[in-house]
């Protein structure tokens, strides 16, 4: 969740002391680190219980948090792939940014719900505060960047 908190702040260039180029570069590296953390998380779950991972990936797990986590995972993978192949996709920047941001929003919302539904792994007040910060930073970034505006601004 800490990496997820950094992403919107880096995307909006809101961290003090960072140039826009450094912020963009760090946004890329944190995104790749986030995917790496997801892979390590799923790999650890696979080591402890492969059937549970298969059930989660097939959306047949009896635990409600699994579907949120898997949805967030696939959205994160897709957002990173869009980021990596932005130049090759030959799509207008504003359309690309809308897709990338939409996938990031699914990742953020799915991750927050996933984390909040899991009991016992993190103290409830700390978890709630961190999730609230992630949501607030994301909402602020969306409002600041106005990604939903596809037409050029005057």
C-alpha positions, 0 to 999 in steps of 0.5 A: 500500500505504501507503493500505491500511495507513492504512485499518484503523488509521483504522477501529479509531481506533488513530491517536493524536491523532485523535478518533473523528469525525476518524478516521472522516472520514479513513477515508472520504477515504483510501478514496476516495483509494485508489480514485483511486490504483487508477484512476490505476494502471489508467489508466497501465497502459492507456496503456502496454498496453491489451491487457494491461489488457483481458486482466487485466479478463477474467481471461485474462492469463498473469501470475498477479498480474493476477487478484489485482489485478483481484479486489482492485480490484473488491472495493475499488470495492464496499467504497467503494460500500457506504460511500457508500450505507450510509444508502440501503441500509436494512440493519442496521449490523452486517450492513452492517459485515460486508459492508464488512469482508469486501470490505475483507479481499478488497481487502487480501489481493488487494492483498498477493498482487498486490504480492508476485507482482510482481517488480522494482517494489519492493525485496523486503524493503521490499515484504515489510515493508509487506505484513506491516504491512498484514496485521498492522494488518488482523488487529488491527483485525478482532480488536478490532472483532469484526465477525463478531459479528452479534448485539448484545453484552451 
